Amino acid sequence: MARNSRLRLVRPRALATARRAVTNRRNRPAPRPPEGTPPRAELARQARTVLADAVRIARWAAVDRGAGISPAADPEAVATEEMAAAALDLTPGQIRAGWDRARLAGLVELHGHTARPGWRLHAWDRDDSAVLRGWVALFDAWSLVHPAPEDVAPSAVAEVVEAVPQVLSLLQLSAGPVLVPALLDLLRQRVEELREERCEVPLQGAVTDTAPADPGTDGLSALLDWALEGLAAVGALTLDDGTDGHGGRDGVGQATLTPLGNWAVWVKLEQICVAAQSPAGNIEQSAEDMLRGCARLTPGPARDEYRAWLAARTLSSAVTELLAVARGEDALLRGLAFEALRVVGAPAEAEVRAAAEEASLRPYALLWLAEYDGADPDDAQDVLTREEATWLWVDTAAAVADHGESALLVRHLDSAVQGTVPALLDEVRAVGHPRTVQVLVALAAAHPDPALAKAVRRAAFQVHTGGS
């Protein structure tokens, strides 16, 4: 029974029958941006301006130097930064900042210490959509661009990051400058709501509203400054520095969304509205319930649900929640969680790289990283070792057994990388997947060939008893 067919992940076809196509999704005309929003070509021009230094650095590192060395990953990073600074007439600090932006915007891909151009960099001069997507990826990662104050508890920083969408919504609805004290009041209210939703009492030493009449002494005031400065750094808003010129609380009187920022917030709000009006409507669900709902959708509508669900959350908390689901026992949800993480893109890279150290997530994480680095999905599987591919075959089979049809489980046998069934069974027994016995039992029950079914049942018994 020789075969050369490659292992296929849950994503492309293997679990197609585990999804039920949804044909009654509500038709909705394409929404129009608010009056006064510049054309996409103008928005793309502004985005190119914001990312001009990042593009120059990306091209120097990944194009001009061939398979270049990344300024950040190079073991001799200082020397590389100085070389880049001299070549591009920028300071080392500007090189570091521009390199971070290039990575967050998907302009470059890292392969070890080697920088390669991302697809957005290839399309930068001719594709306005690629430019806007790159800028939105940077906008979503604003809290990574501007370091948070070191003397503030991480939990307080996380609360402010989670509350910032409401601040942006106020700025967008106001369609003009908003005084910082008004933004601070909204931030206080939203943080209090978040604490009440979690039934939490502020811990001693955390950011509190102990002096609401004196914003200068309120820890939230400093965090609001940080958030506004971070959003300004990515070109989402502008700040009025007042009269003192120092950029402190007394020096920032009001904030105004830029055309880019106004458009981005509108897009996020539209995504939320689409989710609320769609039959799937998973926006208020947990990650697990959202993914279960999306299992019934075809891939395109499912991606729309992922985007809407993500738009209503901070990316850091969404990535954490998706990975928590991926660590669960349901293999179908594991595959779908990484599908949702593909929609997240660059902001999820660090968490996915860390997940690659976990045995149960490693094959999925490696495939995610390969595709993130520009590999074709059909070729990405080449990054897996034989053992990892076998583990993924068993995990996919578990998803099929739990959610699919018997015939699909039989067809899944032909997707294994091993050339013969005995070789497959030998490697499946050795790989140590926790669902091996259940998968083999289900496969034996489903397969129409009595001899093959008997061999599979024998293998299941050997795994169950620990025999060879």
GUDREN-976576 format. One line per field, with one value per residue: x, y, z of N, C-alpha, C in turn. Coordinates in pm, whole numbers. Each point is the difference from the previous one (the first is absolute). Layout:
REM GUDREN-976576
nxx <- [X/...];
nyy <- [Y/...];
nzz <- [Z/...];
caxx <- [X/...];
cayy <- [Y/...];
cazz <- [Z/...];
cxx <- [X/...];
cyy <- [Y/...];
czz <- [Z/...];
This chain:
REM GUDREN-976576
nxx <- [85/75/41/-21/-127/-5/49/-128/23/-61/79/80/5/89/-35/2/-12/95/12/-98/-7/21/-123/-41/130/-27/-62/110/-52/99/42/-42/125/27/-89/76/-24/130/19/-18/10/-77/-89/16/-15/-99/-49/26/-55/-99/-1/27/36/-113/-56/63/-25/-127/0/56/-78/-111/23/42/-10/-97/43/-51/78/-91/-28/-118/3/73/82/41/-110/86/89/-99/-44/126/14/-117/36/123/-52/-85/111/-6/-57/85/-45/16/118/19/-46/72/99/-32/-13/115/41/-46/47/79/92/39/73/3/113/-12/124/-68/6/-127/-21/-94/-115/-25/125/-20/-114/96/68/-64/-5/-100/-65/111/9/-129/9/112/-60/-109/88/62/-113/-28/125/-81/-53/39/-50/-84/119/-67/-50/125/-48/-65/-91/49/-66/56/117/-22/-41/102/83/-65/24/115/-56/-42/126/43/-98/30/129/-37/-80/101/65/86/65/57/-47/124/-44/-64/113/56/-107/2/131/-21/-104/73/105/-84/-53/122/30/-112/28/121/-89/79/75/22/112/54/25/-121/-23/-27/-124/108/36/-128/3/101/-32/73/-79/-83/23/-132/29/96/-87/-87/93/35/-130/-23/112/-39/-125/53/78/-118/-22/-53/77/-43/102/-82/125/-98/34/8/-44/-42/-119/-4/-60/78/82/-87/-54/27/-81/51/-94/103/1/125/19/-61/68/111/-34/-33/111/64/-62/30/119/-6/-43/91/85/-39/8/106/-43/130/19/128/-28/-108/31/25/132/-21/-97/81/104/-75/-39/129/-1/-115/99/-14/120/-59/-125/70/78/-115/-42/112/-8/-130/21/104/-82/-74/126/75/94/64/-116/-28/127/5/-119/42/117/-74/-81/107/21/-126/-103/-74/36/-130/-28/92/-46/-125/52/77/-118/-60/104/-31/-124/44/79/73/-106/-32/97/23/-133/-11/105/-54/-115/94/22/-131/14/-108/70/111/-63/-105/78/66/-118/-50/112/-7/-131/21/97/-119/4/-9/-132/3/93/-83/-68/81/-47/-97/49/52/62/32/34/58/55/24/47/53/49/32/49/51/32/45/60/33/33/70/19/-50/-69/-14/-27/-71/-54/-14/-25/-57/-22/26/112/-40/88/-3/-109/74/59/-119/-44/116/-9/-125/36/104/-93/-81/-82/-57/-34/120/-29/-59/105/85/-65/-12/128/27/-82/68/116/-29/131/-50/90/-23/-132/28/84/-96/-95/85/24/-132/-16/99/-53/-120/60/55/-59/79];
nyy <- [-120/17/106/110/-18/133/14/4/123/11/105/-57/-132/-47/118/-3/-131/43/79/75/0/127/-16/18/26/94/37/67/112/20/13/124/41/56/94/33/-133/18/4/-128/56/96/-88/-68/118/27/-121/23/117/-54/-90/123/34/-57/56/115/-17/-33/96/81/-47/4/115/119/-69/-29/-120/117/67/-45/132/-59/-93/90/-103/62/10/40/-88/-88/42/3/-121/-40/52/-47/-116/14/50/-103/31/-60/102/79/-59/1/126/34/-71/46/117/-21/-53/96/72/-103/97/-62/-104/-59/-45/-31/24/-65/119/-26/49/63/-64/63/-34/-122/12/52/5/-117/-43/87/-110/-42/123/8/-123/38/113/-66/-86/109/50/-124/19/104/-89/-64/103/35/-20/-84/89/0/112/-54/-54/-115/-36/111/-32/-127/53/83/-99/-70/113/-3/-115/9/26/-95/-73/52/-21/-119/-21/54/-71/5/109/-76/72/0/101/24/-15/75/80/-8/23/92/47/-9/51/88/15/7/76/69/-5/25/82/96/0/128/-57/-12/125/-48/25/106/30/-2/62/-29/81/-82/13/104/-36/-12/-126/6/115/-56/-96/97/73/-111/-25/126/-2/-121/44/106/-86/-64/129/-48/82/122/55/76/47/81/58/-110/-76/-45/-2/65/-31/98/-77/-96/88/-53/-94/-28/-80/-60/38/-42/67/104/-24/-20/100/71/-46/23/117/12/-49/80/100/-35/-18/117/29/-77/-103/5/133/-28/127/-37/-97/-100/-11/-82/76/104/-74/-42/126/35/-107/67/88/42/-24/46/-44/-110/33/26/-115/-60/66/-28/-126/1/59/-87/-41/9/21/62/48/38/34/54/52/36/35/58/39/44/34/15/-80/102/-99/-6/28/-95/-72/17/-26/-87/-39/16/-69/-68/23/-35/-95/105/63/-109/54/91/9/5/83/61/-1/31/43/9/-124/28/111/-70/-108/37/20/-111/-56/53/-30/-120/-1/34/-89/-28/-113/-66/10/-30/97/67/-109/48/95/-91/-49/-118/12/127/-42/-103/77/83/-106/-43/121/5/-123/48/108/-79/-79/117/53/-97/-58/-122/36/114/-72/-78/107/36/-130/41/84/-119/41/-97/-83/-61/-75/-109/72/34/-123/-40/98/-34/-129/38/69/-85/12/84/30/-56/-50/114/62/-88/4/132/4/-90/71/100/-64/-3/14/-123/-31/113/-16/-128/40/86/-95/-84/98/21/-131/-3/109/-55/-113/87/-87/-85];
nzz <- [0/-107/69/-74/30/7/121/25/38/118/-9/-95/25/85/52/-133/20/82/-107/38/-135/20/-43/125/-19/86/-111/-10/-45/-85/126/13/-14/117/-9/-102/2/-3/-131/-34/-119/51/53/-113/-62/87/-24/-128/27/72/-98/-40/124/42/-106/25/129/-27/-92/88/98/-75/-64/42/115/-90/41/39/83/84/6/24/-98/-63/23/-109/75/94/-45/-6/119/38/-57/52/116/-24/-38/101/59/87/115/85/74/-107/-9/132/7/-106/56/121/-58/-60/113/78/-100/28/12/109/-33/118/-48/130/-39/-92/-59/-26/-121/69/-17/116/31/-51/67/76/-110/-8/125/-18/-35/-61/-48/-27/-49/-60/-35/-35/-54/-44/-48/-38/-37/13/85/-112/-65/96/59/78/85/41/53/-104/81/-48/111/52/-54/36/115/-6/-36/93/68/-67/-44/127/38/-81/52/119/-27/-42/103/65/-91/100/46/91/100/42/79/-114/-65/95/-2/-133/5/96/-69/-111/64/56/-122/-48/104/-23/-132/49/57/-43/108/-27/-40/120/-36/-40/-129/69/30/76/-110/-25/105/10/-129/41/104/-100/43/-14/54/71/31/22/63/63/22/33/73/47/12/58/66/-7/26/115/71/21/65/71/-13/-26/112/82/-102/119/-56/117/116/52/-69/32/-80/-122/-43/-119/-44/-54/-127/13/114/-54/-112/72/80/-107/-57/115/6/-130/32/106/-77/-89/101/51/-133/15/-73/-33/-10/-18/-22/68/-84/82/5/101/51/-19/38/100/13/-9/79/12/-10/-123/-53/-111/19/22/-103/-60/53/-40/-116/-7/36/-83/-87/70/-20/108/-89/100/48/-125/-21/122/-28/-121/52/94/-98/-67/126/-36/25/-45/-82/-24/128/18/-103/46/119/-64/-51/118/48/-110/43/120/-52/-35/56/-70/-74/94/17/-132/-5/105/-68/-89/123/-19/43/72/11/18/-48/73/105/-30/-27/112/64/-59/17/127/-12/-54/69/-115/30/-130/5/81/-42/-92/80/-11/111/-29/117/-30/-124/58/92/-100/-64/113/21/-129/11/113/-70/-98/87/56/-118/-59/-117/10/-108/65/107/-78/-59/127/-4/-113/103/57/60/81/-55/117/13/-17/-96/-48/16/-53/-89/-26/14/-76/-66/63/-104/87/-123/2/119/38/-55/51/114/-10/-35/96/76/-56/5/-130/3/11/-95/-68/13/-27/-98/-33/15/-63/-87/-3/-5/-90/-56/7/-37/-86/-83/-67];
caxx <- [-85/91/-67/88/-82/50/-91/-75/-48/-144/-41/-40/-109/-27/-121/-105/-131/-33/-65/-122/-1/-109/-42/-102/56/-73/69/9/77/130/-15/83/67/-60/20/127/112/71/-1/99/131/57/32/120/114/33/60/138/78/23/90/109/127/-6/17/140/80/-33/64/145/33/-50/7/127/111/-31/-54/69/0/-93/62/-38/34/143/77/77/-107/44/75/-94/-76/87/15/-126/-14/88/-48/-130/3/-90/68/-26/-133/-98/12/-69/-145/-48/3/-117/-119/3/-43/-141/-81/12/85/114/-16/125/34/119/54/-7/-119/-47/-112/-135/-77/-45/109/2/-116/-15/-12/-106/-122/-47/-59/111/52/-95/3/123/-14/-96/72/77/-98/-45/112/51/55/134/88/37/9/-80/81/55/-39/-144/-25/-45/-145/-58/25/-92/-133/-7/0/-134/-97/31/-100/-107/56/5/-137/-41/68/-57/-136/8/37/80/81/-64/86/55/-77/-118/50/39/-123/-48/92/-32/-126/16/81/-88/-91/75/23/-127/-31/82/-28/129/23/136/102/82/114/-38/-49/-132/-51/-3/-4/-60/-1/136/48/145/47/-71/80/-61/40/127/-26/-69/107/73/-83/-14/129/19/-86/57/123/-32/-72/-145/-57/94/-15/24/91/-26/93/126/95/69/-68/-58/-144/-39/35/-84/-134/-104/45/-83/33/41/-86/29/-56/-146/-41/26/-100/-126/6/-20/-140/-80/17/-83/-140/-24/-12/-124/-114/13/-59/98/-7/81/87/-1/30/138/73/-41/-133/12/59/-100/-94/65/19/-113/9/106/117/-14/-82/65/101/-72/-34/124/38/-94/26/126/-14/-65/87/141/63/77/-91/-60/100/10/-121/1/99/-54/-90/82/61/-103/-4/-70/96/-60/15/143/27/-70/66/113/-57/-28/129/48/-63/70/124/125/-4/-5/121/78/-72/1/135/10/-84/70/75/-94/-13/-132/-22/116/-23/-84/78/102/-68/-38/120/46/-86/27/126/-18/-9/-130/-61/21/141/38/13/138/75/-23/72/-89/-72/-99/-106/-80/-80/-107/-94/-85/-84/-103/-89/-84/-102/-94/-77/-92/-92/-21/-71/86/64/109/108/65/78/114/109/81/73/120/125/63/-33/-82/-74/85/94/-80/-37/121/36/-109/20/119/-6/-48/-114/-93/-123/37/-86/-135/7/17/-125/-98/41/-28/-144/-51/62/-72/89/10/139/60/-65/55/134/-14/-47/112/87/-66/16/140/21/-77/62/142/79/70];
cayy <- [120/114/129/115/115/70/23/124/51/18/123/6/-83/-124/6/71/-55/33/131/6/127/90/66/101/121/119/90/136/82/44/128/111/67/129/112/67/-95/5/-122/-99/35/101/-67/-80/94/38/-116/-11/103/-44/-115/24/-47/-146/-59/16/-94/-136/-23/-9/-124/-123/4/55/-84/-139/-63/86/-26/92/83/-40/-138/-23/-5/125/93/139/28/2/124/110/-12/44/144/70/-18/62/134/1/-30/-139/-8/-4/-132/-96/26/-33/-145/-53/30/-84/-135/1/27/-111/35/-91/-130/-47/-141/3/136/50/76/-13/92/-53/22/140/82/-20/66/129/115/-16/-57/82/-86/-57/108/27/-114/10/105/-45/-94/85/66/-99/-31/128/-12/-57/101/101/-74/49/46/-112/2/-30/-144/-51/-16/130/26/-84/60/118/-48/-54/110/97/7/94/134/23/16/137/89/-17/55/145/57/119/-7/-31/38/-114/-33/-80/-134/-60/-42/-122/-107/-42/-73/-129/-85/-43/-101/-124/-59/-52/-120/-108/-5/23/119/46/-42/107/31/5/131/27/136/57/146/34/144/43/-99/-10/-98/-124/-89/-16/113/-35/-105/61/64/-106/-53/101/14/-118/11/105/-51/-80/84/-12/124/110/56/143/8/116/112/-18/-67/-112/-126/-60/17/140/39/-66/51/-69/-100/-6/-109/31/-71/-143/-53/6/-109/-128/-21/-28/-138/-90/8/-67/-144/-37/5/-114/-120/6/-18/-124/-116/-63/88/-56/103/4/-133/-32/-52/-139/-2/61/-98/-105/56/12/-134/-26/91/-22/81/144/59/-19/106/124/-6/20/143/77/-36/63/146/41/-34/32/-114/-82/-89/-92/-104/-85/-82/-99/-103/-82/-97/-94/-97/-90/-136/-8/25/90/137/33/46/125/107/49/74/135/66/45/129/97/35/36/12/-131/-77/-37/-103/-124/-57/-64/-120/-105/-81/-95/-114/-10/114/23/-8/111/124/0/29/141/82/-16/81/139/34/10/-129/-39/-95/-138/-35/28/-124/-49/40/-97/-127/-115/-22/107/-24/-113/51/82/-92/-56/106/26/-115/16/99/-65/-98/69/94/-29/-120/-119/-6/97/-58/-98/75/62/-97/21/127/-16/10/-132/-68/-118/1/-46/106/101/-48/-1/137/51/-55/59/145/31/91/-51/-53/-105/-117/32/19/-130/-75/58/-34/-142/-17/64/-48/-115/-114/-73/-26/126/35/-86/49/126/-33/-58/111/72/-81/7/130/4/-86/30/-103/40];
cazz <- [0/-7/-18/12/39/118/112/-13/127/10/-63/-139/-47/74/81/-72/34/138/-5/-78/-73/36/-124/27/61/-43/-93/54/-94/49/70/-46/112/36/-93/21/-1/-128/-81/42/-53/88/126/-22/-6/136/65/-51/68/138/2/-97/54/14/-133/-38/79/-45/-130/21/70/-62/-146/-51/44/-32/121/95/144/64/103/135/33/-21/125/9/-36/7/-122/-111/11/-43/-145/-59/25/-94/-137/-20/58/115/125/44/60/-108/-62/86/-6/-134/-16/71/-81/-121/37/40/-120/-94/-113/-3/65/57/-6/84/0/-137/-34/-137/-22/9/-123/-6/-51/-145/-61/65/-91/-100/55/112/103/77/85/108/92/77/100/101/87/92/86/99/91/51/135/-11/-61/101/128/112/114/76/140/9/1/-131/-3/-28/-142/-77/10/-86/-138/-27/1/-105/-108/32/-18/-145/-49/32/-93/-134/-2/19/-131/22/122/128/111/71/120/-37/-29/127/66/-66/33/136/1/-65/87/110/-55/-19/131/48/-77/55/144/66/80/-30/95/55/-84/-141/-42/55/-20/135/-3/-128/-22/-34/-96/-2/96/-27/-80/-131/-85/-65/-97/-115/-77/-71/-108/-104/-68/-82/-118/-85/-61/-119/-95/14/50/27/134/18/113/84/-2/72/-88/64/-28/120/12/-23/-136/-99/27/-74/-97/-121/-91/-136/-96/7/123/-9/-90/63/106/-70/-50/114/42/-101/18/115/-43/-89/84/76/-88/-76/68/90/116/109/53/145/51/34/-115/-27/-59/-132/-92/-25/-97/-130/-56/-88/-115/-97/42/-21/108/130/15/32/142/77/-4/83/140/39/2/124/112/-15/-66/95/73/-96/-31/119/10/-109/30/109/-64/-76/93/48/-52/-129/-108/-99/50/-7/-136/-26/77/-79/-112/50/22/-131/-23/86/-68/67/145/66/-30/119/75/-77/11/132/-3/-74/95/60/-92/-61/-89/-85/-146/-43/10/-105/-127/7/-19/-137/-85/34/-64/-145/-69/-52/94/-42/21/138/75/-7/119/106/-2/-20/125/16/-99/47/112/-55/-66/105/54/-101/3/118/-33/-91/75/91/-65/-140/-41/-8/-131/-1/79/-88/-100/69/-1/-121/7/82/-74/-7/-125/22/125/111/39/70/133/82/39/84/135/62/14/134/7/101/-60/-95/11/-49/-145/-65/16/-92/-136/-20/-12/-122/-125/-56/-25/127/37/47/125/104/32/73/135/72/37/108/122/44/62/125/101/8/-67/-122];
cxx <- [88/-77/104/-77/52/-107/-70/-52/-152/-45/-46/-123/-44/-127/-113/-138/-36/-64/-133/-7/-122/-38/-98/57/-65/84/-5/81/130/-15/93/64/-65/32/129/120/70/-15/111/140/70/35/127/123/42/65/144/90/35/108/121/134/2/22/145/89/-25/70/151/38/-32/13/138/118/-24/-71/67/-6/-90/72/-30/52/148/71/86/-94/48/75/-93/-85/82/20/-126/-18/85/-53/-127/-10/-106/80/-23/-136/-109/3/-76/-151/-57/-1/-118/-127/-5/-48/-149/-92/11/85/119/-37/136/12/132/48/-7/-132/-33/-120/-134/-78/-48/109/9/-111/-13/-28/-119/-135/-43/-59/108/56/-93/-6/125/-12/-98/66/85/-92/-48/107/57/67/137/100/56/5/-83/90/45/-50/-149/-19/-48/-151/-70/20/-99/-142/-14/-2/-138/-103/20/-101/-116/47/4/-140/-51/65/-61/-139/1/38/78/79/-86/97/46/-75/-125/42/38/-124/-54/89/-26/-125/18/83/-83/-96/72/25/-129/-38/78/-21/128/-5/142/98/79/121/-32/-48/-142/-39/-9/-8/-62/-1/135/60/151/54/-64/85/-58/38/129/-21/-78/101/75/-81/-13/130/29/-83/48/124/-27/-85/-150/-65/110/-34/30/83/-22/110/134/104/71/-68/-59/-149/-44/24/-81/-143/-108/62/-99/44/47/-100/23/-62/-151/-53/17/-104/-136/-4/-25/-145/-91/11/-86/-147/-35/-20/-133/-121/6/-66/98/10/79/78/7/35/145/70/-46/-136/1/54/-98/-105/59/26/-112/6/107/114/-16/-84/63/104/-67/-38/123/34/-91/24/127/-15/-62/86/139/69/75/-90/-63/96/14/-119/-3/100/-47/-96/81/64/-102/2/-62/95/-57/18/146/34/-66/62/118/-47/-30/130/63/-59/67/129/113/-11/-2/132/74/-68/2/139/19/-81/68/84/-90/-31/-135/-28/109/-29/-83/79/105/-62/-42/121/52/-84/19/128/-7/-10/-142/-61/23/144/43/24/141/81/-14/92/-100/-85/-108/-116/-91/-88/-118/-103/-95/-95/-113/-100/-93/-111/-104/-88/-105/-109/-36/-77/98/75/118/119/76/86/122/120/93/80/127/125/69/-47/-90/-72/85/99/-73/-32/121/30/-108/15/114/-17/-61/-112/-103/-128/26/-96/-139/-1/9/-127/-106/33/-29/-149/-53/51/-69/87/20/144/66/-60/54/138/-6/-49/113/94/-61/15/141/29/-68/70/148/87/65/-61];
cyy <- [125/127/110/123/60/7/133/40/14/111/-13/-84/-107/5/74/-51/23/137/-14/136/82/79/113/122/123/84/141/84/47/136/105/68/135/109/73/-92/6/-130/-96/35/103/-59/-83/89/42/-116/-20/104/-42/-107/18/-52/-152/-69/11/-100/-142/-31/-11/-135/-124/-4/43/-89/-147/-62/67/-47/103/81/-47/-138/-30/-9/124/116/144/38/9/127/118/-2/51/150/80/-8/78/141/14/-27/-147/-16/-5/-135/-103/17/-40/-149/-65/23/-87/-141/-2/24/-111/31/-94/-129/-44/-150/-14/144/66/71/-20/91/-71/34/144/93/-12/81/147/115/-9/-43/79/-86/-61/105/25/-116/4/107/-41/-101/78/69/-97/-28/126/-15/-65/101/95/-68/64/48/-118/-7/-28/-150/-46/-17/132/38/-79/56/118/-42/-51/111/97/0/95/144/35/21/141/100/-8/63/152/72/130/-13/-32/35/-123/-30/-83/-144/-73/-46/-129/-119/-52/-88/-140/-96/-52/-109/-134/-70/-59/-128/-120/-18/19/127/47/-40/119/19/3/140/19/143/72/152/47/149/52/-101/-16/-103/-137/-89/-23/112/-30/-108/52/73/-103/-51/101/17/-121/4/110/-50/-83/78/-6/128/105/58/149/15/123/104/-30/-76/-118/-134/-68/26/142/40/-69/38/-78/-96/-3/-117/54/-65/-151/-62/-3/-114/-136/-30/-29/-144/-98/1/-69/-151/-49/-2/-117/-126/-1/-28/-132/-115/-65/79/-45/104/-1/-135/-11/-54/-141/-5/62/-100/-114/49/6/-136/-34/84/-48/97/151/68/-17/108/133/3/21/149/83/-27/67/151/50/-24/57/-125/-88/-97/-101/-113/-97/-95/-108/-112/-88/-105/-106/-105/-101/-133/-12/37/92/145/42/54/133/116/55/67/144/77/43/136/108/46/39/13/-133/-75/-46/-112/-133/-65/-69/-130/-114/-87/-103/-110/-2/111/15/-13/117/131/8/31/147/88/-11/84/149/48/-3/-130/-23/-103/-146/-47/14/-128/-57/38/-103/-121/-113/-25/105/-18/-114/42/81/-86/-60/107/34/-115/7/101/-60/-99/66/76/-36/-127/-115/-5/97/-52/-103/72/65/-93/22/129/-11/4/-135/-73/-120/11/-55/107/111/-44/-3/141/63/-52/71/148/43/100/-55/-58/-117/-118/27/15/-134/-84/52/-35/-146/-24/53/-65/-126/-124/-76/-23/125/41/-83/47/128/-26/-58/111/79/-76/8/134/4/-80/28/-105/51/-69];
czz <- [0/-27/12/46/129/108/-20/137/-4/-94/-144/-34/98/82/-69/37/146/10/-76/-65/39/-124/24/68/-62/-96/55/-96/63/67/-56/120/30/-102/37/6/-135/-79/47/-50/88/136/-13/-9/140/76/-46/67/142/5/-92/53/15/-133/-44/73/-46/-132/15/58/-83/-152/-49/35/-31/117/118/143/66/107/141/37/-15/135/20/-35/-2/-127/-120/2/-48/-150/-71/16/-98/-142/-27/57/110/126/36/65/-105/-72/82/-9/-136/-24/70/-81/-125/30/34/-118/-104/-122/-13/73/49/-13/77/12/-136/-25/-148/-20/14/-126/-9/-51/-152/-68/40/-97/-94/58/124/112/88/96/119/99/87/108/109/95/101/100/109/105/65/137/1/-54/105/136/110/113/86/143/21/-9/-137/-8/-30/-146/-86/4/-95/-147/-39/-9/-115/-114/29/-15/-149/-58/29/-95/-139/-9/13/-128/15/127/123/111/77/130/-31/-30/129/78/-60/34/141/4/-59/85/117/-48/-17/132/56/-74/51/149/80/82/-29/108/50/-89/-147/-32/52/-30/133/-2/-131/-28/-44/-97/0/97/-22/-89/-138/-94/-75/-106/-121/-88/-84/-119/-114/-78/-89/-126/-94/-72/-124/-99/11/52/15/136/-3/126/87/-12/64/-82/61/-23/121/5/-28/-145/-106/29/-69/-101/-116/-85/-134/-97/2/126/-2/-87/67/109/-62/-52/114/46/-100/13/116/-40/-90/83/74/-87/-76/75/98/130/120/79/153/63/46/-124/-34/-67/-139/-101/-28/-100/-139/-64/-96/-127/-98/32/-17/106/137/24/32/148/87/7/90/148/49/12/129/123/-21/-55/98/75/-94/-33/116/10/-108/28/116/-56/-75/90/54/-71/-137/-113/-107/43/-2/-139/-29/77/-79/-129/42/23/-132/-35/84/-66/94/152/75/-10/126/78/-76/5/135/2/-73/93/70/-100/-71/-100/-106/-150/-52/1/-111/-136/-4/-31/-143/-95/28/-67/-152/-74/-51/95/-39/22/145/79/-3/123/112/-15/-21/126/21/-98/45/117/-52/-73/103/55/-96/-3/121/-26/-92/77/88/-74/-144/-25/-11/-133/-7/80/-83/-104/64/6/-118/3/83/-86/-14/-126/17/133/116/47/76/142/93/53/86/143/71/35/134/9/100/-57/-93/5/-58/-152/-72/11/-97/-145/-31/-20/-132/-127/-53/-24/131/46/55/133/116/43/82/142/84/48/116/131/54/66/137/111/18/-63/-124/-119];
